Amino acid sequence: MRPAPDSRPEGTKAQVTLAIATSTRPIYLTGIVVQQQRPGWNTLDLPPLEQWEEPMRWLTPAQRERFETPEFYRMLEDQIGRRFAVLARRNE
């Protein structure tokens, strides 16, 4: 996670790269953006799955199946939210 180039004090914004461990190499999924619209209120923007089509080919079938579950996205929202809160506090 790193601050987005257009991040500003009144609305912290960050670009997120999701790293997935595999037996051969890590797979990186880019294009996720998290933004604090109002204090304590974050939005998470995910790119269309088609953008991740190529890197997802390197995942196991079980790993790819997780992308189809609501639990995965809840976990993603929670983990990104926690890390983003730390970044947002630093930028206050």
Secondary structure, DSSP 8 states (H G I E B T S, - for coil): -EE-TT-BTTB-EEEEEEEE--SS--EEEEEEEEEEEETTEEEEE---GGGGHHHHTTS-HHHHHHTTSHHHHHHHHHHHHHHHHHHHHHT-
